[in-house]
Amino acid sequence: MPEKERLYHDLATLRESIKFNWQEVASKQLSESEKLAMRTHLEACIADLTLLLGKL
């Protein structure tokens, strides 16, 4: 897979992960530790997304 195509694929995957996690947060009653874990995961996804966008 060419690098540009792989980057677009990675971007789409991260966007879906972020979307899914926000849906989880909105639809469930989460404990404080679950909220913290979800926030940490979302922050990591956003950081990865920012890094990938910088490569375009």
CHARMM internal coordinates of N, CA and C (Angstrom, degrees):
IC EDIT
DIST 1 N 1 CA 1.4378
DIST 1 CA 1 C 1.5287
ANGL 1 N 1 CA 1 C 108.10
DIST 1 C 2 N 1.3199
ANGL 1 CA 1 C 2 N 117.62
DIHE 1 N 1 CA 1 C 2 N 127.06
DIST 2 N 2 CA 1.4695
ANGL 1 C 2 N 2 CA 119.80
DIHE 1 CA 1 C 2 N 2 CA 178.37
DIST 2 CA 2 C 1.5350
ANGL 2 N 2 CA 2 C 111.16
DIHE 1 C 2 N 2 CA 2 C -60.16
DIST 2 C 3 N 1.3225
ANGL 2 CA 2 C 3 N 115.61
DIHE 2 N 2 CA 2 C 3 N 152.64
DIST 3 N 3 CA 1.4704
ANGL 2 C 3 N 3 CA 119.96
DIHE 2 CA 2 C 3 N 3 CA -174.29
DIST 3 CA 3 C 1.5310
ANGL 3 N 3 CA 3 C 112.73
DIHE 2 C 3 N 3 CA 3 C -59.42
DIST 3 C 4 N 1.3187
ANGL 3 CA 3 C 4 N 117.89
DIHE 3 N 3 CA 3 C 4 N -42.57
DIST 4 N 4 CA 1.4650
ANGL 3 C 4 N 4 CA 120.18
DIHE 3 CA 3 C 4 N 4 CA -179.19
DIST 4 CA 4 C 1.5342
ANGL 4 N 4 CA 4 C 110.40
DIHE 3 C 4 N 4 CA 4 C -63.04
DIST 4 C 5 N 1.3177
ANGL 4 CA 4 C 5 N 116.81
DIHE 4 N 4 CA 4 C 5 N -41.24
DIST 5 N 5 CA 1.4615
ANGL 4 C 5 N 5 CA 120.89
DIHE 4 CA 4 C 5 N 5 CA 178.55
DIST 5 CA 5 C 1.5336
ANGL 5 N 5 CA 5 C 110.51
DIHE 4 C 5 N 5 CA 5 C -65.08
DIST 5 C 6 N 1.3295
ANGL 5 CA 5 C 6 N 116.37
DIHE 5 N 5 CA 5 C 6 N -39.48
DIST 6 N 6 CA 1.4580
ANGL 5 C 6 N 6 CA 120.85
DIHE 5 CA 5 C 6 N 6 CA 178.10
DIST 6 CA 6 C 1.5311
ANGL 6 N 6 CA 6 C 110.61
DIHE 5 C 6 N 6 CA 6 C -64.50
DIST 6 C 7 N 1.3418
ANGL 6 CA 6 C 7 N 116.68
DIHE 6 N 6 CA 6 C 7 N -39.65
DIST 7 N 7 CA 1.4570
ANGL 6 C 7 N 7 CA 120.48
DIHE 6 CA 6 C 7 N 7 CA 178.28
DIST 7 CA 7 C 1.5267
ANGL 7 N 7 CA 7 C 110.93
DIHE 6 C 7 N 7 CA 7 C -62.13
DIST 7 C 8 N 1.3348
ANGL 7 CA 7 C 8 N 116.86
DIHE 7 N 7 CA 7 C 8 N -45.03
DIST 8 N 8 CA 1.4647
ANGL 7 C 8 N 8 CA 120.20
DIHE 7 CA 7 C 8 N 8 CA 178.37
DIST 8 CA 8 C 1.5304
ANGL 8 N 8 CA 8 C 111.04
DIHE 7 C 8 N 8 CA 8 C -62.27
DIST 8 C 9 N 1.3080
ANGL 8 CA 8 C 9 N 116.01
DIHE 8 N 8 CA 8 C 9 N -39.13
DIST 9 N 9 CA 1.4761
ANGL 8 C 9 N 9 CA 120.51
DIHE 8 CA 8 C 9 N 9 CA 177.53
DIST 9 CA 9 C 1.5296
ANGL 9 N 9 CA 9 C 110.06
DIHE 8 C 9 N 9 CA 9 C -63.77
DIST 9 C 10 N 1.3372
ANGL 9 CA 9 C 10 N 116.50
DIHE 9 N 9 CA 9 C 10 N -46.12
DIST 10 N 10 CA 1.4620
ANGL 9 C 10 N 10 CA 120.67
DIHE 9 CA 9 C 10 N 10 CA 179.22
DIST 10 CA 10 C 1.5298
ANGL 10 N 10 CA 10 C 111.21
DIHE 9 C 10 N 10 CA 10 C -62.12
DIST 10 C 11 N 1.3188
ANGL 10 CA 10 C 11 N 116.89
DIHE 10 N 10 CA 10 C 11 N -40.56
DIST 11 N 11 CA 1.4690
ANGL 10 C 11 N 11 CA 121.03
DIHE 10 CA 10 C 11 N 11 CA 177.62
DIST 11 CA 11 C 1.5244
ANGL 11 N 11 CA 11 C 110.97
DIHE 10 C 11 N 11 CA 11 C -61.55
DIST 11 C 12 N 1.3047
ANGL 11 CA 11 C 12 N 116.23
DIHE 11 N 11 CA 11 C 12 N -45.86
DIST 12 N 12 CA 1.4697
ANGL 11 C 12 N 12 CA 120.67
DIHE 11 CA 11 C 12 N 12 CA 179.81
DIST 12 CA 12 C 1.5240
ANGL 12 N 12 CA 12 C 110.84
DIHE 11 C 12 N 12 CA 12 C -62.57
DIST 12 C 13 N 1.3214
ANGL 12 CA 12 C 13 N 117.01
DIHE 12 N 12 CA 12 C 13 N -40.21
DIST 13 N 13 CA 1.4643
ANGL 12 C 13 N 13 CA 121.29
DIHE 12 CA 12 C 13 N 13 CA 178.91
DIST 13 CA 13 C 1.5248
ANGL 13 N 13 CA 13 C 111.17
DIHE 12 C 13 N 13 CA 13 C -63.75
DIST 13 C 14 N 1.3184
ANGL 13 CA 13 C 14 N 116.30
DIHE 13 N 13 CA 13 C 14 N -44.39
DIST 14 N 14 CA 1.4626
ANGL 13 C 14 N 14 CA 119.90
DIHE 13 CA 13 C 14 N 14 CA 178.85
DIST 14 CA 14 C 1.5209
ANGL 14 N 14 CA 14 C 111.42
DIHE 13 C 14 N 14 CA 14 C -64.67
DIST 14 C 15 N 1.3173
ANGL 14 CA 14 C 15 N 117.23
DIHE 14 N 14 CA 14 C 15 N -41.61
DIST 15 N 15 CA 1.4632
ANGL 14 C 15 N 15 CA 120.62
DIHE 14 CA 14 C 15 N 15 CA 178.42
DIST 15 CA 15 C 1.5234
ANGL 15 N 15 CA 15 C 110.71
DIHE 14 C 15 N 15 CA 15 C -60.02
DIST 15 C 16 N 1.3216
ANGL 15 CA 15 C 16 N 117.03
DIHE 15 N 15 CA 15 C 16 N -42.25
DIST 16 N 16 CA 1.4654
ANGL 15 C 16 N 16 CA 120.80
DIHE 15 CA 15 C 16 N 16 CA 178.75
DIST 16 CA 16 C 1.5253
ANGL 16 N 16 CA 16 C 111.14
DIHE 15 C 16 N 16 CA 16 C -65.30
DIST 16 C 17 N 1.3216
ANGL 16 CA 16 C 17 N 116.57
DIHE 16 N 16 CA 16 C 17 N -39.86
DIST 17 N 17 CA 1.4577
ANGL 16 C 17 N 17 CA 120.48
DIHE 16 CA 16 C 17 N 17 CA 178.80
DIST 17 CA 17 C 1.5287
ANGL 17 N 17 CA 17 C 110.71
DIHE 16 C 17 N 17 CA 17 C -62.76
DIST 17 C 18 N 1.3184
ANGL 17 CA 17 C 18 N 116.64
DIHE 17 N 17 CA 17 C 18 N -44.82
DIST 18 N 18 CA 1.4617
ANGL 17 C 18 N 18 CA 121.16
DIHE 17 CA 17 C 18 N 18 CA 178.78
DIST 18 CA 18 C 1.5293
ANGL 18 N 18 CA 18 C 110.08
DIHE 17 C 18 N 18 CA 18 C -63.04
DIST 18 C 19 N 1.3217
ANGL 18 CA 18 C 19 N 116.94
DIHE 18 N 18 CA 18 C 19 N -45.82
DIST 19 N 19 CA 1.4632
ANGL 18 C 19 N 19 CA 121.68
DIHE 18 CA 18 C 19 N 19 CA 179.37
DIST 19 CA 19 C 1.5334
ANGL 19 N 19 CA 19 C 110.43
DIHE 18 C 19 N 19 CA 19 C -59.10
DIST 19 C 20 N 1.3241
ANGL 19 CA 19 C 20 N 116.93
DIHE 19 N 19 CA 19 C 20 N -46.50
DIST 20 N 20 CA 1.4598
ANGL 19 C 20 N 20 CA 121.79
DIHE 19 CA 19 C 20 N 20 CA -179.88
DIST 20 CA 20 C 1.5251
ANGL 20 N 20 CA 20 C 110.99
DIHE 19 C 20 N 20 CA 20 C -60.77
DIST 20 C 21 N 1.3357
ANGL 20 CA 20 C 21 N 116.27
DIHE 20 N 20 CA 20 C 21 N -45.02
DIST 21 N 21 CA 1.4602
ANGL 20 C 21 N 21 CA 119.97
DIHE 20 CA 20 C 21 N 21 CA -178.51
DIST 21 CA 21 C 1.5216
ANGL 21 N 21 CA 21 C 111.76
DIHE 20 C 21 N 21 CA 21 C -64.63
DIST 21 C 22 N 1.3142
ANGL 21 CA 21 C 22 N 118.42
DIHE 21 N 21 CA 21 C 22 N -39.64
DIST 22 N 22 CA 1.4650
ANGL 21 C 22 N 22 CA 120.19
DIHE 21 CA 21 C 22 N 22 CA 177.69
DIST 22 CA 22 C 1.5262
ANGL 22 N 22 CA 22 C 110.15
DIHE 21 C 22 N 22 CA 22 C -65.49
DIST 22 C 23 N 1.3135
ANGL 22 CA 22 C 23 N 117.49
DIHE 22 N 22 CA 22 C 23 N -37.16
DIST 23 N 23 CA 1.4643
ANGL 22 C 23 N 23 CA 120.63
DIHE 22 CA 22 C 23 N 23 CA 176.83
DIST 23 CA 23 C 1.5234
ANGL 23 N 23 CA 23 C 110.56
DIHE 22 C 23 N 23 CA 23 C -63.97
DIST 23 C 24 N 1.3209
ANGL 23 CA 23 C 24 N 116.66
DIHE 23 N 23 CA 23 C 24 N -39.81
DIST 24 N 24 CA 1.4614
ANGL 23 C 24 N 24 CA 120.96
DIHE 23 CA 23 C 24 N 24 CA 177.55
DIST 24 CA 24 C 1.5289
ANGL 24 N 24 CA 24 C 110.87
DIHE 23 C 24 N 24 CA 24 C -62.14
DIST 24 C 25 N 1.3185
ANGL 24 CA 24 C 25 N 115.78
DIHE 24 N 24 CA 24 C 25 N -45.01
DIST 25 N 25 CA 1.4614
ANGL 24 C 25 N 25 CA 120.38
DIHE 24 CA 24 C 25 N 25 CA 179.92
DIST 25 CA 25 C 1.5233
ANGL 25 N 25 CA 25 C 110.22
DIHE 24 C 25 N 25 CA 25 C -61.76
DIST 25 C 26 N 1.3159
ANGL 25 CA 25 C 26 N 117.00
DIHE 25 N 25 CA 25 C 26 N -43.09
DIST 26 N 26 CA 1.4636
ANGL 25 C 26 N 26 CA 121.23
DIHE 25 CA 25 C 26 N 26 CA -176.84
DIST 26 CA 26 C 1.5297
ANGL 26 N 26 CA 26 C 112.98
DIHE 25 C 26 N 26 CA 26 C -71.03
DIST 26 C 27 N 1.3167
ANGL 26 CA 26 C 27 N 117.89
DIHE 26 N 26 CA 26 C 27 N -30.78
DIST 27 N 27 CA 1.4583
ANGL 26 C 27 N 27 CA 120.45
DIHE 26 CA 26 C 27 N 27 CA -171.65
DIST 27 CA 27 C 1.5243
ANGL 27 N 27 CA 27 C 115.10
DIHE 26 C 27 N 27 CA 27 C -95.08
DIST 27 C 28 N 1.3048
ANGL 27 CA 27 C 28 N 118.23
DIHE 27 N 27 CA 27 C 28 N -10.11
DIST 28 N 28 CA 1.4682
ANGL 27 C 28 N 28 CA 120.20
DIHE 27 CA 27 C 28 N 28 CA -173.81
DIST 28 CA 28 C 1.5202
ANGL 28 N 28 CA 28 C 111.52
DIHE 27 C 28 N 28 CA 28 C -126.77
DIST 28 C 29 N 1.3038
ANGL 28 CA 28 C 29 N 113.34
DIHE 28 N 28 CA 28 C 29 N 153.98
DIST 29 N 29 CA 1.4556
ANGL 28 C 29 N 29 CA 120.95
DIHE 28 CA 28 C 29 N 29 CA 170.10
DIST 29 CA 29 C 1.5283
ANGL 29 N 29 CA 29 C 106.29
DIHE 28 C 29 N 29 CA 29 C -86.36
DIST 29 C 30 N 1.3120
ANGL 29 CA 29 C 30 N 117.05
DIHE 29 N 29 CA 29 C 30 N 107.91
DIST 30 N 30 CA 1.4561
ANGL 29 C 30 N 30 CA 120.79
DIHE 29 CA 29 C 30 N 30 CA -177.11
DIST 30 CA 30 C 1.5284
ANGL 30 N 30 CA 30 C 110.53
DIHE 29 C 30 N 30 CA 30 C -104.72
DIST 30 C 31 N 1.3230
ANGL 30 CA 30 C 31 N 114.72
DIHE 30 N 30 CA 30 C 31 N 146.45
DIST 31 N 31 CA 1.4617
ANGL 30 C 31 N 31 CA 119.41
DIHE 30 CA 30 C 31 N 31 CA 174.41
DIST 31 CA 31 C 1.5271
ANGL 31 N 31 CA 31 C 108.62
DIHE 30 C 31 N 31 CA 31 C -72.25
DIST 31 C 32 N 1.3105
ANGL 31 CA 31 C 32 N 115.82
DIHE 31 N 31 CA 31 C 32 N 167.06
DIST 32 N 32 CA 1.4679
ANGL 31 C 32 N 32 CA 119.86
DIHE 31 CA 31 C 32 N 32 CA 179.52
DIST 32 CA 32 C 1.5273
ANGL 32 N 32 CA 32 C 111.54
DIHE 31 C 32 N 32 CA 32 C -60.18
DIST 32 C 33 N 1.3280
ANGL 32 CA 32 C 33 N 117.51
DIHE 32 N 32 CA 32 C 33 N -39.42
DIST 33 N 33 CA 1.4696
ANGL 32 C 33 N 33 CA 119.91
DIHE 32 CA 32 C 33 N 33 CA -179.92
DIST 33 CA 33 C 1.5322
ANGL 33 N 33 CA 33 C 110.80
DIHE 32 C 33 N 33 CA 33 C -69.22
DIST 33 C 34 N 1.3298
ANGL 33 CA 33 C 34 N 117.34
DIHE 33 N 33 CA 33 C 34 N -35.55
DIST 34 N 34 CA 1.4701
ANGL 33 C 34 N 34 CA 120.38
DIHE 33 CA 33 C 34 N 34 CA 176.51
DIST 34 CA 34 C 1.5242
ANGL 34 N 34 CA 34 C 110.99
DIHE 33 C 34 N 34 CA 34 C -67.79
DIST 34 C 35 N 1.3339
ANGL 34 CA 34 C 35 N 116.66
DIHE 34 N 34 CA 34 C 35 N -39.58
DIST 35 N 35 CA 1.4591
ANGL 34 C 35 N 35 CA 120.73
DIHE 34 CA 34 C 35 N 35 CA 177.04
DIST 35 CA 35 C 1.5270
ANGL 35 N 35 CA 35 C 110.85
DIHE 34 C 35 N 35 CA 35 C -62.70
DIST 35 C 36 N 1.3307
ANGL 35 CA 35 C 36 N 116.19
DIHE 35 N 35 CA 35 C 36 N -42.44
DIST 36 N 36 CA 1.4554
ANGL 35 C 36 N 36 CA 120.79
DIHE 35 CA 35 C 36 N 36 CA 178.83
DIST 36 CA 36 C 1.5280
ANGL 36 N 36 CA 36 C 111.06
DIHE 35 C 36 N 36 CA 36 C -63.32
DIST 36 C 37 N 1.3200
ANGL 36 CA 36 C 37 N 116.76
DIHE 36 N 36 CA 36 C 37 N -43.52
DIST 37 N 37 CA 1.4696
ANGL 36 C 37 N 37 CA 120.67
DIHE 36 CA 36 C 37 N 37 CA 178.91
DIST 37 CA 37 C 1.5265
ANGL 37 N 37 CA 37 C 110.60
DIHE 36 C 37 N 37 CA 37 C -63.41
DIST 37 C 38 N 1.3264
ANGL 37 CA 37 C 38 N 117.04
DIHE 37 N 37 CA 37 C 38 N -42.09
DIST 38 N 38 CA 1.4602
ANGL 37 C 38 N 38 CA 121.37
DIHE 37 CA 37 C 38 N 38 CA 179.26
DIST 38 CA 38 C 1.5263
ANGL 38 N 38 CA 38 C 110.32
DIHE 37 C 38 N 38 CA 38 C -65.09
DIST 38 C 39 N 1.3293
ANGL 38 CA 38 C 39 N 116.30
DIHE 38 N 38 CA 38 C 39 N -43.01
DIST 39 N 39 CA 1.4714
ANGL 38 C 39 N 39 CA 120.43
DIHE 38 CA 38 C 39 N 39 CA 179.11
DIST 39 CA 39 C 1.5268
ANGL 39 N 39 CA 39 C 110.58
DIHE 38 C 39 N 39 CA 39 C -61.89
DIST 39 C 40 N 1.3239
ANGL 39 CA 39 C 40 N 116.75
DIHE 39 N 39 CA 39 C 40 N -43.56
DIST 40 N 40 CA 1.4640
ANGL 39 C 40 N 40 CA 121.35
DIHE 39 CA 39 C 40 N 40 CA 179.14
DIST 40 CA 40 C 1.5294
ANGL 40 N 40 CA 40 C 110.12
DIHE 39 C 40 N 40 CA 40 C -61.04
DIST 40 C 41 N 1.3194
ANGL 40 CA 40 C 41 N 116.38
DIHE 40 N 40 CA 40 C 41 N -43.82
DIST 41 N 41 CA 1.4616
ANGL 40 C 41 N 41 CA 120.61
DIHE 40 CA 40 C 41 N 41 CA 179.33
DIST 41 CA 41 C 1.5307
ANGL 41 N 41 CA 41 C 110.54
DIHE 40 C 41 N 41 CA 41 C -64.17
DIST 41 C 42 N 1.3203
ANGL 41 CA 41 C 42 N 117.21
DIHE 41 N 41 CA 41 C 42 N -44.51
DIST 42 N 42 CA 1.4620
ANGL 41 C 42 N 42 CA 120.74
DIHE 41 CA 41 C 42 N 42 CA 179.06
DIST 42 CA 42 C 1.5310
ANGL 42 N 42 CA 42 C 111.27
DIHE 41 C 42 N 42 CA 42 C -62.41
DIST 42 C 43 N 1.3087
ANGL 42 CA 42 C 43 N 117.02
DIHE 42 N 42 CA 42 C 43 N -42.11
DIST 43 N 43 CA 1.4644
ANGL 42 C 43 N 43 CA 120.36
DIHE 42 CA 42 C 43 N 43 CA 178.44
DIST 43 CA 43 C 1.5280
ANGL 43 N 43 CA 43 C 111.07
DIHE 42 C 43 N 43 CA 43 C -62.16
DIST 43 C 44 N 1.3225
ANGL 43 CA 43 C 44 N 117.46
DIHE 43 N 43 CA 43 C 44 N -39.26
DIST 44 N 44 CA 1.4642
ANGL 43 C 44 N 44 CA 121.32
DIHE 43 CA 43 C 44 N 44 CA 177.56
DIST 44 CA 44 C 1.5300
ANGL 44 N 44 CA 44 C 110.58
DIHE 43 C 44 N 44 CA 44 C -65.62
DIST 44 C 45 N 1.3217
ANGL 44 CA 44 C 45 N 117.03
DIHE 44 N 44 CA 44 C 45 N -41.47
DIST 45 N 45 CA 1.4661
ANGL 44 C 45 N 45 CA 120.95
DIHE 44 CA 44 C 45 N 45 CA 177.94
DIST 45 CA 45 C 1.5210
ANGL 45 N 45 CA 45 C 110.98
DIHE 44 C 45 N 45 CA 45 C -63.12
DIST 45 C 46 N 1.3152
ANGL 45 CA 45 C 46 N 116.48
DIHE 45 N 45 CA 45 C 46 N -43.02
DIST 46 N 46 CA 1.4652
ANGL 45 C 46 N 46 CA 120.59
DIHE 45 CA 45 C 46 N 46 CA 179.69
DIST 46 CA 46 C 1.5262
ANGL 46 N 46 CA 46 C 110.55
DIHE 45 C 46 N 46 CA 46 C -65.26
DIST 46 C 47 N 1.3247
ANGL 46 CA 46 C 47 N 117.48
DIHE 46 N 46 CA 46 C 47 N -39.66
DIST 47 N 47 CA 1.4604
ANGL 46 C 47 N 47 CA 120.87
DIHE 46 CA 46 C 47 N 47 CA 177.10
DIST 47 CA 47 C 1.5244
ANGL 47 N 47 CA 47 C 110.70
DIHE 46 C 47 N 47 CA 47 C -63.07
DIST 47 C 48 N 1.3351
ANGL 47 CA 47 C 48 N 116.67
DIHE 47 N 47 CA 47 C 48 N -42.69
DIST 48 N 48 CA 1.4719
ANGL 47 C 48 N 48 CA 120.77
DIHE 47 CA 47 C 48 N 48 CA 177.47
DIST 48 CA 48 C 1.5232
ANGL 48 N 48 CA 48 C 110.60
DIHE 47 C 48 N 48 CA 48 C -63.85
DIST 48 C 49 N 1.3210
ANGL 48 CA 48 C 49 N 116.46
DIHE 48 N 48 CA 48 C 49 N -40.73
DIST 49 N 49 CA 1.4512
ANGL 48 C 49 N 49 CA 121.33
DIHE 48 CA 48 C 49 N 49 CA 179.54
DIST 49 CA 49 C 1.5224
ANGL 49 N 49 CA 49 C 110.42
DIHE 48 C 49 N 49 CA 49 C -62.34
DIST 49 C 50 N 1.3104
ANGL 49 CA 49 C 50 N 116.72
DIHE 49 N 49 CA 49 C 50 N -44.72
DIST 50 N 50 CA 1.4709
ANGL 49 C 50 N 50 CA 121.81
DIHE 49 CA 49 C 50 N 50 CA 178.19
DIST 50 CA 50 C 1.5307
ANGL 50 N 50 CA 50 C 110.74
DIHE 49 C 50 N 50 CA 50 C -60.98
DIST 50 C 51 N 1.3168
ANGL 50 CA 50 C 51 N 116.55
DIHE 50 N 50 CA 50 C 51 N -42.70
DIST 51 N 51 CA 1.4658
ANGL 50 C 51 N 51 CA 121.23
DIHE 50 CA 50 C 51 N 51 CA 178.17
DIST 51 CA 51 C 1.5276
ANGL 51 N 51 CA 51 C 111.17
DIHE 50 C 51 N 51 CA 51 C -61.83
DIST 51 C 52 N 1.3174
ANGL 51 CA 51 C 52 N 116.98
DIHE 51 N 51 CA 51 C 52 N -46.00
DIST 52 N 52 CA 1.4625
ANGL 51 C 52 N 52 CA 120.75
DIHE 51 CA 51 C 52 N 52 CA 179.83
DIST 52 CA 52 C 1.5244
ANGL 52 N 52 CA 52 C 111.62
DIHE 51 C 52 N 52 CA 52 C -65.06
DIST 52 C 53 N 1.3208
ANGL 52 CA 52 C 53 N 116.90
DIHE 52 N 52 CA 52 C 53 N -40.63
DIST 53 N 53 CA 1.4556
ANGL 52 C 53 N 53 CA 119.29
DIHE 52 CA 52 C 53 N 53 CA 179.02
DIST 53 CA 53 C 1.5241
ANGL 53 N 53 CA 53 C 111.33
DIHE 52 C 53 N 53 CA 53 C -62.25
DIST 53 C 54 N 1.3106
ANGL 53 CA 53 C 54 N 116.77
DIHE 53 N 53 CA 53 C 54 N -32.63
DIST 54 N 54 CA 1.4632
ANGL 53 C 54 N 54 CA 121.38
DIHE 53 CA 53 C 54 N 54 CA 176.96
DIST 54 CA 54 C 1.5198
ANGL 54 N 54 CA 54 C 112.82
DIHE 53 C 54 N 54 CA 54 C -66.71
DIST 54 C 55 N 1.3054
ANGL 54 CA 54 C 55 N 117.64
DIHE 54 N 54 CA 54 C 55 N -20.22
DIST 55 N 55 CA 1.4655
ANGL 54 C 55 N 55 CA 122.06
DIHE 54 CA 54 C 55 N 55 CA -179.54
DIST 55 CA 55 C 1.5171
ANGL 55 N 55 CA 55 C 112.69
DIHE 54 C 55 N 55 CA 55 C -85.66
DIST 55 C 56 N 1.3415
ANGL 55 CA 55 C 56 N 117.22
DIHE 55 N 55 CA 55 C 56 N -12.97
DIST 56 N 56 CA 1.4594
ANGL 55 C 56 N 56 CA 119.93
DIHE 55 CA 55 C 56 N 56 CA -178.35
DIST 56 CA 56 C 1.4968
ANGL 56 N 56 CA 56 C 111.73
DIHE 55 C 56 N 56 CA 56 C -77.70
END
COOR INIT
IC SEED 1 N 1 CA 1 C
IC BUILD
